[in-house]
Amino acid sequence: MRPIPPHSFDRRVALVVGAGVGGLACAMRLQAAGLAVTLLDRHAAPGGKMRTIPSAAGPVDAGPTVLTLRQVFEDLFDACGTRLADHVTLTRQEVLARHFWPDGGRLDLFDDPDRSAAAIETFAGPAARQAFARFWTDTRALFDAFEGPMLHAADPRLPRLAQAALSQPRLLPMLAPGRSMAADLARRFASEPRLAQLFGRYATYVGGAPAACPALLCLIWEAEARGVWRVSGGMHQLARAMADRLAAMGGRIRLSTRVARIEAGRSGVTGIVLEDGTRLTAPVVVFNGDPRALATGLLGPDVAHLGRVTARVPRSHSARVLSFAARVHGPALAHHNVFFAADPGREFADLAAGHMPADPSVYLCAEDRGTGAPVPRGPERFEIILNAAPLTRADPPPQEAQTCLTRTFRALARFGLSFSPEPGPEALTTPTGFDHLFPGSAGSLYGQSPHGLTASLRRPRARTALRGLYLVGGGAHPGAGVPMATLSARHAAEAIMTDLALT
């Protein structure tokens, strides 16, 4: 097929491939700016990794569990002429997370710094409280210093980041090459290693290990400390609200539609071809998928030269996710709960070797709690997340699912927690499953590995080397996570509108 000549395009048409949160947000912004947008996704519902699994108690989230950095979404809906609060019901969580250790220790952290400090003093003494206060002060300063030149910059550059670092001289030890999160936290909480383990877990929010992620990423704690919100009905309701707003503005959404390839001519991108052979033409195509899918040829030869580094660099961690409904017995749960492994070093060593941890930390979201209403008397909805290595082989061992179930519920039983009935393999999504759901990802949920001080600077930007093709999502700058993917959409939309104005 011959590409359609560039001059025959309607310059105000855009195609967005992938209805994850990045694709939804970009489509909303472009539609609000006056473009005619068509959003396509291979799945039957919008949301991408913000997905659900059916259960006896209703749809259960099988992806992100809470909303952070709420202002990112306030800004998005404001840009579309409406308010976030008019489309979803959000409940701020007083308890950010409830933490359990095998030695019987339990600690709640709160959205109020004074309450968290008091809880830590009760948990581990006044020295730990002072160490926590210094940690929070430093992470707040880190976040403030890097939010502008890193998160909100479309193309962050090392000189500006260095300038931001120099503006906070006392933070320079955290930015030293080779200083890992684990090392920094071990120094800070030398008298209380459980707190080092707790704050080290934030490395997993971007698919990394504390001993390999730079100490700079301790600022992830500040993103959560600024507020955590439960979305009424589950996180997938946010994706539904975004899709509904796009449709209300006139955007088209085509679900259960597979894109076979992205096509380009001499002047740049020309459109896409669907799996059934249908061709859709446009001068602007936004790809909301793992950039590695382009580099590995999954979107056709015209774009296989893009993002080649993503096919070479290490991948971030994946997860094993259980989504189910059951009655629960045991300790009182908050909305977000963490049951720590006895030996975090062994857990992350297993992951580094590509193995399922023998003794995993377990993240448990009690999806029907944190509402302010009484705990449901019947079955509740739960999501359990365990860290996993990215996919290393095409065919997992046949016993993978049963091994995961056995280790998960054996670990929780040590804390006195049990479920009736226990879910079976049908409730489990593995790295292999994620690779099928999101082609080209190798099962990784967070794109490129975050390990190394400059890892964040190596992520692909919104603009690609192919005119008219743009990237959004967790695999692009500024990185993984629902707010970050939404920020990537703003970067892409601004780049597109600038480029269209220039042409």
N, C-alpha and C positions, 0 to 999 in steps of 0.2 A: 504494500500500500504506500502511495506517495503522501508525504506529509502535506497538509494544507498550507499554502503560503502564508507567512505571518500577516500580511496586510488584510487577509480575509477574516481575521479574528475580530470578535467583539471584545475590546480591551477591558470591559467591565465584567468579565466572566471569570470565575475561579472554581476549580475543582479541589476538594479536600479529601484525601484518601486516608481513612481511618477516623473513627468516631470515639477515640479515647478522649480524655479531658483536654489534651492539647489541641486535637483536631476540632473538638466542639468549640473551645474558646476562640480559636483562630477563625473558624467559620462565623461565629457570632460577631466578632469584631469587623470582619470584612463585609458581612451583610449590612451591619449598622453603618459602615462607611459608604454604602451605595453600590457595592458589587452584587452581582447575581451569583449566589454560591450554591453549589451542589455538594453535599457531604455524602460519602459512600463508605460502607463498612461491610466486611464479610460476615459479621455476626448478626444475630437477630435482634439485638438490643444495643443502644448506645452505651458508651462508658469504657470500652476497652478493658483494661485491668480492673476497672471499677465494675465488677461483674457479680452475678448472683448465681446461687444454686437453689433449686426448689427444696422445700422441706415441709413437714407436717405443720409447722408453725408459720409458714409463709416464706418468701424469698429470703435467703441468708446471704449476706455479703461474703464474697470470696476474694476480696482485694483490700484496698485501703479501708481503715476502720474509723478514722476520725478526721476532722477538718482542722488544719492549722493555718496560720497567717491569713486570717479571715479577710483582711483588707484587700488582698489580691482579688478575691471574688467580689467584694463590694465594688472595686474599681471596674471589674469586667461587666457586671450587670449595669452599673452606672453608665458605662460607655454605650450600652444598648438601650438606654432610655428607661431604665426601670430600677427596682431595688431588689437586692438579694433576698431580703426578708419577705418580699411579696411572693416568692416562689418556693422557698424551703423553710422549714421550721428548724431552728438551731437552738440547742441547749448547751450553754457553757458548762464545762465539767469542773467542779471544784477540785475533785481528785484527778490529777493528771494521769496517774497510774498507781496501782497497788503492787508492791513488790514483795516476793516471798523468797526465802533462802532455805536450803535443806537443814540448816542448824536451828530452825524455828524462828529466825528473825523475820519481821514484817515491817514494811515502811510505806507509808503513803506520802506522795509528793503532791503539792497543791498549787493552784494558780496564784496563791498569795505567798510571797517570799517569806513573810514572817511566820506563817503557819508551817511552811516547809522547814524553815530553820529550827523551829521549836520541835518538830517531829524528828528531825535528825539528831538534835541534842538528846531527846529521850531515847532514841535508838542507839546512839554511839557516843554520846558525851559532848561536853562543851568544845573540845578541840576539833571534833568533826564539824560542829556547827560553824566555827570560825573558818575552817577550810572550805566549807560549802559556800559561805558568804563571799570569800575571796574568789572562788570559782565562778559564781554567778556574776559577780562584778566584772570579771575578766571576759566571760563569754558574752555578756551584754555589750561590752566595749568592742569585742571582736565583730559581733554582728553589726553594730552601728558603723564600724569602720569599713566593712566589706560589702554591706548591703547595696550601696550605690555603685561603686566601681566594679562589682562582681555580678550580683544578682540582677540589678536593673540596667546594666550595660549590655548592649547587644553584642559587642565584640570586646570583651575585657582584655586588657593588655598588662603585661608584667610591670612596666614602669608605674602605671597608676596604682596597681596593687601594692607595689613597694612603697609608694608615697603614702598610701593608706596605713600601711604597717608602721612607717616611721612616725606617723601622727600619734601613735600610742606606744612610746618607747618601752614601757614596762611589759608590753605584750610580746616583745621581740623573741623571748625564749620559746614561746609557743609556735613561732614561725620559723624556727631554725631548721635547716635541712637535716633530715634524719630524726627529728623529734616526733615521735608517734603519739597518738592519743593515749595508748596504754602507758607509755613512759611518763607522759605529762600527768596523767591521773594517778599513777603509782606514787609520783613525787608529792602531789597535792594531798592525797589521802593515805599517806604511809601508815598511819595508825588504824585505818579502817578500810581494808581491801574490798569489803563488800560495796562501799560507795564507788570505788574505782571500777568495779565490775558493773555497777548500775549505770554510771555515766558512759562507760565504754560501749554499752549496748547501742548507743546512738550511731555508732559506725554502721550498724546493720541497717539503719534507715536508708542508707545509700548503697547497700550491698557490699560492705567492706568488713574488715576485721580490725579491731582496735590496735593491734600491734603493727599493722601495715598502713593504716590511714594516718595522714598528718594530723598533728595536734590542733591545727587550724579548724578541723571539723568538729571540735568540741562546741563550736557555735551552734550546732544543730540543736543542742539542748535549749538554747535561747529561743529558737523558733517555736518549740513546744511550750516553753515557759510563758510565752506571750499569750497563750490561750489555746485551749482545745475545745472543740465543739462536736457534739453528737448531732448527726442529721436525722431528724425524725423519719422513721421507716427504713433507715439504712443509707449508706453512702451512695448507693445506686440512684437514690432519689435526686441527688444533686445532678448526676448525669442526665436524668430524665428532665429535670427543670431546664438545664442548658439546651437540650434538644427542643423542648417545647418553645423556649424563647426564640431560638433560631427559626423554627417554623412560623411563629407568630410574626416575625419580621419579614417573612417571604422566602426564607431559605428552603431548599429542597433537601430531603434526607432519604437516601436509598439504602436500606439495610438488606442483609442477606445477599449482598452484591459483591462478587469477587473481582478484584482488579488483576488482570493478567500481566499488564506491563504499562510502563510510562514511556511515551514516545517523544522523540525530539528530532528537530531538523537543524539546518545550519544556523538558524537564528535563535535557537533555544527550544524550550519545551513546546510541544504542539498539542498534547492531550494524553488521554489514556485509552487503553483497550480493555474491555471487560472479558471475563472468561468465556462468555457466550459469543464473542466476536464483535459486540457493539463498540463503536468508537465514539468517544466524547472529546470534543476539541475545546481547547482553552489556552490562553497565553500564560495562565498562572495555574500551577499545580502545587498543592501543599501536601507533603508526605508526613503523616502522623503514624510512624511505625519505627521499628528499630533501624537506624541507618545501615546497620550491617546487612539488612535485607537487600539494599541497593548494591552494596559492594560484592555480595555473593551471587548476584545475577538473578535474584528472585523476581525483580521487577523489569527484566528485559535487558538487552544489550546496550540500549541507548543511554542507560544511567549506571551501568556497571562500573564505570571509571570513577564514580563518586564515593567518597567516604572509605577509601581503601584501607586507611589506617584502622578502621573499626573491625576489619576482618583479621587484623594481625595482633592488636593489643589484647591483653587478658580481659576476660569478662567479669562483671560483678557477680555477687552471689545470687542464687535463686532462692526458692522456698518450697516447702511442702505445706499445703494449706488444706485444712479440714473445715468444712462448712456443714452444719447439721443442727437438728433440734433434739433436745433431750431434757430430762429432769436432772438437776444437779444436786449433789450431796457433798457437804464439806465446808471449808472456810468461806466466810462472807466475801463476795466478789464485788469489785467496782466494775465500771464499764470496760476499763483497760487494765489488764493484769499481766504480770511477768513472774514466771516461776523459774528461778535461776538454776543452772547446772552447778554442781559442787565444784567443778574444775573448769573455768572458762578457757584456760590455756589448752586443755585437751580437746574441748569442743571445737575451737578454731583450728587446731592442728589437724583434726579429722577433716574439716572443711577444706583446708589447704591441700590435703592429699586427695580430695575428690570423693571422700567417704561420707556416709551418713553418720553423724555423731552418735557415739555409743550412749552418751548421757547428754541429751540436748537441753538447752533452755527452751521454755515453752511460753509463747505469747498467746494470751487468751483474751478475746473480746467477747464479753457478755452483752450481746447486741441489744437486749431489751432492758438493760440497766442504765442508770445515769439519766433517767427521764424525769426524776422527781416524783414518779408514781410508785405505788407498791410493786414489789417484785412479782412477776407473773406466777400464778399458782400452778399452771400447767407447764408443758414443755416450753423451754426457752430456746432462742436462737444463739448459736455460738460459732465463732470462727477461731480456729487455732492455727498459728503460724510457727513453723520451725525453719531456722536457717538451713540452707542447702547449697551445695556446690552447683555451679552451672553444669549444663549437660556435657558429659564427657564421652558418651557413647550413644549410639542410636537406639539400642535395645537395652533397657534396664534389666537387672536380674529379676526373674519371675517372682521372687519373694519380697520385692521392694515394698509393696504396699503393706503387706502384713507385718514386715519388720518395722516400718514406720509406725503403724498403729500400736504394736506391742510396746515399742520404746516410749511413745508419747504417753500412753495411759499408765504405763509402769512409773514413768517420771512423775506424773500428776498424783498417782496413788501415794507416793511418798509424802505428799503434802496433805493427805487425807481427802483428796478430791476424786470424785467418781461421777459417772454419767449413766443414766438409764433411759433408753438403751445406748450402748456404745455404738458409734457409727462404724460402718464398714468401708471397704475400699471405694465404694461408689461416691463417698463424700470427699475423697482425697484428690487433690491436683498436685502432680509431681513436676519436677523440672522438664521431663519429657512431655507432659501435658501442656505446660506453658509454651514449649517450643512449637507444638502443634497449633495452639491458640494464636500465637504471635510469631509468625514465620521469620526466620533469620535471627532470632534472639538467642539461640542456643540455650533456651530455658532461662536465661538471665532476666531478672525483673528490672534491672537498673541500668542497663547499657554497659558502657565501658567500666572497668574496675576503677574505684576511687583511690586506689593505693598510690602513694607518692605525692610530694608537695605540689607538683604542677599538673596533676591528673585532671583537675577541673578545667585547665586551659586547653587541654587536648580534645575536648568534646567538639563535635561539629557545630557550626553556627547556623543561624536561620537561613542565610543566603548560601547557596551552593555555587559551584563553578559553572553550572548549567543555567543559563538565563531563563528565568521564569519558574524554576523549581526551588522550593523552600522546605525546610525541615522544622517540625515541631515535635514535642513529646519529651519523655524522660531521657531519651538517647541523645538529645541535642542540648545545647547550652540553655539554661543554667544547670540542668541535671534532673535527677530522679525525684519523685515525690509529686503529689497532686498540685501543691502551689507552684513548684518549680516548672512543671509541665505547662501550667497555665501562664506563667511568666514567659515561657518560650513562645507561646502563641502571640503575646503582645509584641515581642521582638519581631516575629515573622510578619505580623499584620502591618507593623510600622514600616518594615523593609519593603513590603509589597506596595503599599500606598506611595512610598517615596519613589520606587522604581517606576510605577505606572505614571506618576507625575512627570518624571524625567523623559518618558517615551511619548 
